[in-house]
Structure formats: structure tokens, C-alpha cells
Amino acid sequence: MKSKIGTFLFGVIMLANQVVLAGEENEIVIKTSAQCGMCYDNIKKEFTFTKGVNSFQLNEENGEVTVKYNPSKTNPEKIRKAISKAGYDADDIPANPKAYEKLDACCKKGEHRKE
Ligand SMILES: [Cu+2]
């Protein structure tokens, strides 16, 4: 009987842990104009200066960037602005024109795929 209660309590604690962990990381998918490994590197560079971004992935087929972030340190708006600062469109935020100009020719819009 005692061990059953112990197992039950263990289960409750594990569940509580998962809820807390889930609360510390959110995920967002942002449509961007990024299209290749170099674009990935450019965004990665910008994200190293962006507080609260834990990790991200770029889908080179459709430009979708999936970002895992800490919601107590940053928010989707700041993440979109960071992508814009790297030279890429991010949802409704257009690429920062100066950063876009500095991109390698192959990373400019439509060079790898037609919109
Ligand atoms: Cu590129």
C-alpha cells in the first residue's frame, strides 16, 4: 500500500515537472524570406545577440523558421525584429533595408526559389 502511494506521488511530481518545463519554453513558427544555409548563419548570428532564444530551425523549402524561446525573456515580436535585422522578412515585418543590401546575392529574395 505504501509503495502505491509512493508511485502515485512520483507520478504527480513528474507531471508537475513537465508543466513547469513546458512553461519555460515556447515555440513559434515565423514565415521568413530566408532560403539557404548562409541565411541560416546570418539569422543565427543575430540570434546570438537576442536574449531568450534557445534554438531554431530553418526550413529551406518554404522559409519557415521555428524558434524555441524562453517567454520570460523574449517574445515573438522581438524575435521577428531580430530576423528583420538580419536582412529577412519575418511575417508582417519587412527586412531591414540596410541589412538586406548587405546580403550575399544568392540570399536575396527569389534567388533560390520563386515566390
Ligand atoms: Cu541564403
Backbone and ligand atoms as CSV (ligand in chain L), in Angstrom:
chain,resi,resn,atom,element,x,y,z
A,1,MET,N,N,0.839,-1.218,0.000
A,1,MET,CA,C,0.000,0.000,0.000
A,1,MET,C,C,0.865,1.256,0.000
A,2,LYS,N,N,1.859,1.233,0.864
A,2,LYS,CA,C,2.750,2.388,0.954
A,2,LYS,C,C,3.422,2.672,-0.402
A,3,SER,N,N,3.861,1.602,-1.054
A,3,SER,CA,C,4.593,1.789,-2.310
A,3,SER,C,C,3.664,2.329,-3.399
A,4,LYS,N,N,2.376,1.994,-3.307
A,4,LYS,CA,C,1.433,2.517,-4.299
A,4,LYS,C,C,1.296,4.038,-4.158
A,5,ILE,N,N,1.220,4.481,-2.909
A,5,ILE,CA,C,1.147,5.932,-2.677
A,5,ILE,C,C,2.422,6.593,-3.168
A,6,GLY,N,N,3.543,5.912,-2.907
A,6,GLY,CA,C,4.835,6.446,-3.363
A,6,GLY,C,C,4.851,6.580,-4.878
A,7,THR,N,N,4.383,5.571,-5.574
A,7,THR,CA,C,4.349,5.607,-7.038
A,7,THR,C,C,3.440,6.734,-7.525
A,8,PHE,N,N,2.302,6.857,-6.830
A,8,PHE,CA,C,1.356,7.900,-7.203
A,8,PHE,C,C,1.987,9.282,-7.049
A,9,LEU,N,N,2.649,9.497,-5.889
A,9,LEU,CA,C,3.285,10.801,-5.641
A,9,LEU,C,C,4.372,11.076,-6.681
A,10,PHE,N,N,5.133,10.044,-7.001
A,10,PHE,CA,C,6.194,10.187,-8.008
A,10,PHE,C,C,5.588,10.664,-9.331
A,11,GLY,N,N,4.455,10.022,-9.691
A,11,GLY,CA,C,3.775,10.404,-10.925
A,11,GLY,C,C,3.336,11.855,-10.909
A,12,VAL,N,N,2.802,12.287,-9.787
A,12,VAL,CA,C,2.334,13.675,-9.670
A,12,VAL,C,C,3.507,14.638,-9.804
A,13,ILE,N,N,4.626,14.292,-9.153
A,13,ILE,CA,C,5.802,15.174,-9.202
A,13,ILE,C,C,6.343,15.261,-10.629
A,14,MET,N,N,6.393,14.135,-11.329
A,14,MET,CA,C,6.892,14.140,-12.706
A,14,MET,C,C,6.000,14.999,-13.603
A,15,LEU,N,N,4.698,14.878,-13.385
A,15,LEU,CA,C,3.742,15.656,-14.168
A,15,LEU,C,C,3.942,17.152,-13.912
A,16,ALA,N,N,4.101,17.505,-12.632
A,16,ALA,CA,C,4.307,18.910,-12.263
A,16,ALA,C,C,5.585,19.429,-12.916
A,17,ASN,N,N,6.631,18.616,-12.909
A,17,ASN,CA,C,7.893,18.988,-13.539
A,17,ASN,C,C,7.705,19.311,-15.006
A,18,GLN,N,N,6.941,18.469,-15.679
A,18,GLN,CA,C,6.735,18.659,-17.113
A,18,GLN,C,C,5.989,19.963,-17.379
A,19,VAL,N,N,5.031,20.273,-16.522
A,19,VAL,CA,C,4.266,21.510,-16.697
A,19,VAL,C,C,5.192,22.708,-16.542
A,20,VAL,N,N,6.051,22.657,-15.518
A,20,VAL,CA,C,6.986,23.770,-15.275
A,20,VAL,C,C,7.934,23.924,-16.459
A,21,LEU,N,N,8.484,22.795,-16.930
A,21,LEU,CA,C,9.427,22.854,-18.057
A,21,LEU,C,C,8.740,23.401,-19.299
A,22,ALA,N,N,7.519,22.945,-19.562
A,22,ALA,CA,C,6.790,23.407,-20.735
A,22,ALA,C,C,6.551,24.909,-20.649
A,23,GLY,N,N,6.368,25.413,-19.428
A,23,GLY,CA,C,6.127,26.837,-19.246
A,23,GLY,C,C,7.330,27.696,-19.540
A,24,GLU,N,N,8.514,27.083,-19.528
A,24,GLU,CA,C,9.733,27.870,-19.723
A,24,GLU,C,C,10.134,27.999,-21.176
A,25,GLU,N,N,9.501,27.216,-22.044
A,25,GLU,CA,C,9.888,27.283,-23.447
A,25,GLU,C,C,8.657,27.302,-24.339
A,26,ASN,N,N,8.576,28.317,-25.172
A,26,ASN,CA,C,7.513,28.394,-26.170
A,26,ASN,C,C,8.119,28.163,-27.540
A,27,GLU,N,N,7.255,27.823,-28.486
A,27,GLU,CA,C,7.724,27.618,-29.848
A,27,GLU,C,C,6.876,28.458,-30.781
A,28,ILE,N,N,7.528,29.060,-31.764
A,28,ILE,CA,C,6.789,29.866,-32.729
A,28,ILE,C,C,7.329,29.574,-34.124
A,29,VAL,N,N,6.437,29.588,-35.103
A,29,VAL,CA,C,6.854,29.404,-36.496
A,29,VAL,C,C,6.677,30.740,-37.209
A,30,ILE,N,N,7.744,31.236,-37.789
A,30,ILE,CA,C,7.723,32.541,-38.467
A,30,ILE,C,C,8.040,32.330,-39.938
A,31,LYS,N,N,7.209,32.912,-40.786
A,31,LYS,CA,C,7.452,32.832,-42.231
A,31,LYS,C,C,8.482,33.890,-42.581
A,32,THR,N,N,9.608,33.475,-43.165
A,32,THR,CA,C,10.669,34.421,-43.494
A,32,THR,C,C,11.065,34.294,-44.958
A,33,SER,N,N,11.953,35.199,-45.390
A,33,SER,CA,C,12.454,35.131,-46.760
A,33,SER,C,C,13.802,34.405,-46.812
A,34,ALA,N,N,14.205,33.771,-45.723
A,34,ALA,CA,C,15.461,33.016,-45.706
A,34,ALA,C,C,15.320,31.759,-46.549
A,35,GLN,N,N,16.426,31.330,-47.191
A,35,GLN,CA,C,16.302,30.218,-48.126
A,35,GLN,C,C,17.481,29.267,-48.200
A,36,CYS,N,N,18.582,29.517,-47.488
A,36,CYS,CA,C,19.703,28.574,-47.600
A,36,CYS,C,C,20.539,28.569,-46.327
A,37,GLY,N,N,21.604,27.772,-46.356
A,37,GLY,CA,C,22.470,27.649,-45.183
A,37,GLY,C,C,23.115,28.958,-44.784
A,38,MET,N,N,23.412,29.810,-45.760
A,38,MET,CA,C,24.012,31.099,-45.428
A,38,MET,C,C,23.005,31.995,-44.726
A,39,CYS,N,N,21.752,31.909,-45.170
A,39,CYS,CA,C,20.685,32.656,-44.499
A,39,CYS,C,C,20.596,32.188,-43.044
A,40,TYR,N,N,20.665,30.870,-42.870
A,40,TYR,CA,C,20.616,30.291,-41.532
A,40,TYR,C,C,21.717,30.900,-40.662
A,41,ASP,N,N,22.933,30.954,-41.212
A,41,ASP,CA,C,24.054,31.506,-40.448
A,41,ASP,C,C,23.831,32.967,-40.091
A,42,ASN,N,N,23.275,33.733,-41.053
A,42,ASN,CA,C,23.017,35.154,-40.785
A,42,ASN,C,C,22.021,35.324,-39.650
A,43,ILE,N,N,20.974,34.512,-39.653
A,43,ILE,CA,C,19.965,34.600,-38.595
A,43,ILE,C,C,20.553,34.117,-37.276
A,44,LYS,N,N,21.359,33.070,-37.366
A,44,LYS,CA,C,21.989,32.530,-36.154
A,44,LYS,C,C,22.849,33.601,-35.477
A,45,LYS,N,N,23.602,34.345,-36.308
A,45,LYS,CA,C,24.455,35.406,-35.781
A,45,LYS,C,C,23.611,36.425,-35.010
A,46,GLU,N,N,22.493,36.812,-35.622
A,46,GLU,CA,C,21.623,37.803,-34.978
A,46,GLU,C,C,21.008,37.229,-33.703
A,47,PHE,N,N,20.644,35.965,-33.739
A,47,PHE,CA,C,20.013,35.344,-32.569
A,47,PHE,C,C,20.985,35.225,-31.392
A,48,THR,N,N,22.294,35.195,-31.671
A,48,THR,CA,C,23.235,35.118,-30.547
A,48,THR,C,C,23.189,36.411,-29.743
A,49,PHE,N,N,22.679,37.478,-30.355
A,49,PHE,CA,C,22.522,38.744,-29.629
A,49,PHE,C,C,21.098,38.937,-29.116
A,50,THR,N,N,20.254,37.937,-29.347
A,50,THR,CA,C,18.859,38.043,-28.937
A,50,THR,C,C,18.638,37.219,-27.681
A,51,LYS,N,N,18.336,37.905,-26.598
A,51,LYS,CA,C,18.118,37.209,-25.326
A,51,LYS,C,C,16.902,36.289,-25.410
A,52,GLY,N,N,17.024,35.094,-24.836
A,52,GLY,CA,C,15.861,34.231,-24.683
A,52,GLY,C,C,15.609,33.254,-25.817
A,53,VAL,N,N,16.402,33.333,-26.901
A,53,VAL,CA,C,16.235,32.362,-27.985
A,53,VAL,C,C,17.063,31.123,-27.644
A,54,ASN,N,N,16.390,29.990,-27.512
A,54,ASN,CA,C,17.089,28.757,-27.118
A,54,ASN,C,C,17.637,28.000,-28.323
A,55,SER,N,N,16.823,27.891,-29.353
A,55,SER,CA,C,17.267,27.191,-30.558
A,55,SER,C,C,16.310,27.533,-31.695
A,56,PHE,N,N,16.751,27.261,-32.932
A,56,PHE,CA,C,15.843,27.493,-34.045
A,56,PHE,C,C,16.217,26.589,-35.213
A,57,GLN,N,N,15.251,26.414,-36.100
A,57,GLN,CA,C,15.473,25.625,-37.307
A,57,GLN,C,C,14.936,26.418,-38.490
A,58,LEU,N,N,15.599,26.261,-39.639
A,58,LEU,CA,C,15.105,26.896,-40.863
A,58,LEU,C,C,14.702,25.823,-41.857
A,59,ASN,N,N,13.486,25.921,-42.339
A,59,ASN,CA,C,13.044,25.054,-43.427
A,59,ASN,C,C,13.384,25.771,-44.727
A,60,GLU,N,N,14.395,25.271,-45.427
A,60,GLU,CA,C,14.878,25.969,-46.622
A,60,GLU,C,C,13.873,25.890,-47.776
A,61,GLU,N,N,12.945,24.948,-47.707
A,61,GLU,CA,C,11.945,24.806,-48.767
A,61,GLU,C,C,10.951,25.969,-48.763
A,62,ASN,N,N,10.471,26.327,-47.561
A,62,ASN,CA,C,9.407,27.339,-47.507
A,62,ASN,C,C,9.778,28.567,-46.660
A,63,GLY,N,N,11.011,28.601,-46.134
A,63,GLY,CA,C,11.457,29.769,-45.377
A,63,GLY,C,C,10.925,29.847,-43.961
A,64,GLU,N,N,10.245,28.822,-43.513
A,64,GLU,CA,C,9.705,28.878,-42.156
A,64,GLU,C,C,10.801,28.659,-41.127
A,65,VAL,N,N,10.862,29.580,-40.184
A,65,VAL,CA,C,11.826,29.474,-39.091
A,65,VAL,C,C,11.050,29.089,-37.832
A,66,THR,N,N,11.438,27.968,-37.236
A,66,THR,CA,C,10.813,27.517,-35.996
A,66,THR,C,C,11.748,27.869,-34.845
A,67,VAL,N,N,11.259,28.717,-33.939
A,67,VAL,CA,C,12.104,29.216,-32.858
A,67,VAL,C,C,11.591,28.709,-31.519
A,68,LYS,N,N,12.499,28.180,-30.715
A,68,LYS,CA,C,12.173,27.837,-29.338
A,68,LYS,C,C,12.762,28.915,-28.452
A,69,TYR,N,N,11.912,29.509,-27.613
A,69,TYR,CA,C,12.385,30.647,-26.829
A,69,TYR,C,C,11.809,30.618,-25.420
A,70,ASN,N,N,12.454,31.372,-24.569
A,70,ASN,CA,C,12.013,31.500,-23.183
A,70,ASN,C,C,11.070,32.700,-23.083
A,71,PRO,N,N,9.774,32.467,-22.837
A,71,PRO,CA,C,8.797,33.560,-22.867
A,71,PRO,C,C,8.989,34.583,-21.744
A,72,SER,N,N,9.790,34.246,-20.729
A,72,SER,CA,C,10.018,35.244,-19.689
A,72,SER,C,C,11.158,36.184,-20.087
A,73,LYS,N,N,11.874,35.850,-21.193
A,73,LYS,CA,C,12.998,36.696,-21.609
A,73,LYS,C,C,12.782,37.401,-22.937
A,74,THR,N,N,11.896,36.857,-23.774
A,74,THR,CA,C,11.681,37.496,-25.076
A,74,THR,C,C,10.254,37.210,-25.541
A,75,ASN,N,N,9.893,37.710,-26.703
A,75,ASN,CA,C,8.545,37.480,-27.229
A,75,ASN,C,C,8.610,37.430,-28.766
A,76,PRO,N,N,7.548,36.947,-29.394
A,76,PRO,CA,C,7.563,36.777,-30.857
A,76,PRO,C,C,7.910,38.065,-31.602
A,77,GLU,N,N,7.466,39.210,-31.092
A,77,GLU,CA,C,7.726,40.482,-31.763
A,77,GLU,C,C,9.233,40.771,-31.810
A,78,LYS,N,N,9.921,40.548,-30.697
A,78,LYS,CA,C,11.373,40.775,-30.648
A,78,LYS,C,C,12.105,39.798,-31.561
A,79,ILE,N,N,11.596,38.578,-31.625
A,79,ILE,CA,C,12.245,37.563,-32.459
A,79,ILE,C,C,12.087,37.941,-33.938
A,80,ARG,N,N,10.884,38.418,-34.319
A,80,ARG,CA,C,10.675,38.847,-35.710
A,80,ARG,C,C,11.589,40.021,-36.041
A,81,LYS,N,N,11.741,40.949,-35.093
A,81,LYS,CA,C,12.614,42.115,-35.338
A,81,LYS,C,C,14.063,41.680,-35.531
A,82,ALA,N,N,14.493,40.665,-34.775
A,82,ALA,CA,C,15.870,40.167,-34.918
A,82,ALA,C,C,16.067,39.585,-36.318
A,83,ILE,N,N,15.077,38.860,-36.826
A,83,ILE,CA,C,15.176,38.276,-38.166
A,83,ILE,C,C,15.217,39.385,-39.215
A,84,SER,N,N,14.404,40.419,-39.007
A,84,SER,CA,C,14.413,41.574,-39.911
A,84,SER,C,C,15.790,42.243,-39.904
A,85,LYS,N,N,16.371,42.378,-38.715
A,85,LYS,CA,C,17.693,42.994,-38.574
A,85,LYS,C,C,18.770,42.192,-39.298
A,86,ALA,N,N,18.532,40.881,-39.442
A,86,ALA,CA,C,19.486,40.027,-40.158
A,86,ALA,C,C,19.316,40.167,-41.668
A,87,GLY,N,N,18.228,40.826,-42.110
A,87,GLY,CA,C,18.037,41.074,-43.542
A,87,GLY,C,C,16.911,40.283,-44.185
A,88,TYR,N,N,16.028,39.714,-43.371
A,88,TYR,CA,C,14.961,38.874,-43.921
A,88,TYR,C,C,13.586,39.330,-43.452
A,89,ASP,N,N,12.609,39.145,-44.308
A,89,ASP,CA,C,11.225,39.382,-43.917
A,89,ASP,C,C,10.860,38.382,-42.825
A,90,ALA,N,N,10.044,38.831,-41.872
A,90,ALA,CA,C,9.583,37.936,-40.815
A,90,ALA,C,C,8.106,38.198,-40.586
A,91,ASP,N,N,7.268,37.307,-41.117
A,91,ASP,CA,C,5.823,37.512,-41.098
A,91,ASP,C,C,5.505,38.884,-41.675
A,92,ASP,N,N,4.871,39.778,-40.883
A,92,ASP,CA,C,4.474,41.081,-41.438
A,92,ASP,C,C,5.568,42.144,-41.316
A,93,ILE,N,N,6.714,41.787,-40.755
A,93,ILE,CA,C,7.799,42.767,-40.619
A,93,ILE,C,C,8.773,42.616,-41.791
A,94,PRO,N,N,8.914,43.673,-42.615
A,94,PRO,CA,C,9.822,43.566,-43.761
A,94,PRO,C,C,11.283,43.584,-43.320
A,95,ALA,N,N,12.155,43.019,-44.162
A,95,ALA,CA,C,13.592,43.002,-43.870
A,95,ALA,C,C,14.117,44.419,-43.695
A,96,ASN,N,N,15.017,44.586,-42.753
A,96,ASN,CA,C,15.715,45.862,-42.596
A,96,ASN,C,C,16.472,46.140,-43.894
A,97,PRO,N,N,16.194,47.294,-44.565
A,97,PRO,CA,C,16.761,47.539,-45.903
A,97,PRO,C,C,18.292,47.520,-45.928
A,98,LYS,N,N,18.922,48.084,-44.896
A,98,LYS,CA,C,20.397,48.113,-44.868
A,98,LYS,C,C,20.963,46.706,-44.747
A,99,ALA,N,N,20.363,45.907,-43.890
A,99,ALA,CA,C,20.836,44.527,-43.710
A,99,ALA,C,C,20.587,43.727,-44.973
A,100,TYR,N,N,19.447,43.987,-45.617
A,100,TYR,CA,C,19.127,43.260,-46.846
A,100,TYR,C,C,20.154,43.565,-47.929
A,101,GLU,N,N,20.549,44.837,-48.042
A,101,GLU,CA,C,21.536,45.241,-49.046
A,101,GLU,C,C,22.849,44.490,-48.880
A,102,LYS,N,N,23.208,44.218,-47.615
A,102,LYS,CA,C,24.496,43.569,-47.327
A,102,LYS,C,C,24.478,42.063,-47.568
A,103,LEU,N,N,23.312,41.495,-47.796
A,103,LEU,CA,C,23.248,40.043,-48.010
A,103,LEU,C,C,23.991,39.660,-49.276
A,104,ASP,N,N,24.531,38.440,-49.271
A,104,ASP,CA,C,25.119,37.922,-50.499
A,104,ASP,C,C,24.018,37.805,-51.556
A,105,ALA,N,N,24.412,37.972,-52.809
A,105,ALA,CA,C,23.430,37.987,-53.902
A,105,ALA,C,C,22.525,36.761,-53.878
A,106,CYS,N,N,23.096,35.618,-53.557
A,106,CYS,CA,C,22.304,34.386,-53.607
A,106,CYS,C,C,21.248,34.338,-52.510
A,107,CYS,N,N,21.414,35.178,-51.484
A,107,CYS,CA,C,20.461,35.163,-50.368
A,107,CYS,C,C,19.328,36.167,-50.570
A,108,LYS,N,N,19.402,36.966,-51.644
A,108,LYS,CA,C,18.334,37.937,-51.853
A,108,LYS,C,C,17.077,37.245,-52.350
A,109,LYS,N,N,15.965,37.926,-52.143
A,109,LYS,CA,C,14.670,37.296,-52.380
A,109,LYS,C,C,14.542,36.695,-53.766
A,110,GLY,N,N,14.084,35.474,-53.806
A,110,GLY,CA,C,13.771,34.840,-55.068
A,110,GLY,C,C,14.968,34.252,-55.797
A,111,GLU,N,N,16.175,34.336,-55.214
A,111,GLU,CA,C,17.348,33.781,-55.906
A,111,GLU,C,C,17.353,32.261,-55.860
A,112,HIS,N,N,16.861,31.711,-54.771
A,112,HIS,CA,C,16.831,30.252,-54.656
A,112,HIS,C,C,15.486,29.672,-55.051
A,113,ARG,N,N,14.452,30.445,-54.871
A,113,ARG,CA,C,13.127,29.922,-55.205
A,113,ARG,C,C,12.237,31.089,-55.598
A,114,LYS,N,N,11.307,30.828,-56.453
A,114,LYS,CA,C,10.376,31.873,-56.867
A,114,LYS,C,C,9.221,31.915,-55.897
A,115,GLU,N,N,8.842,33.128,-55.493
A,115,GLU,CA,C,7.753,33.260,-54.515
A,115,GLU,C,C,6.416,32.924,-55.165
L,1,CU,CU,CU,20.888,32.432,-48.236
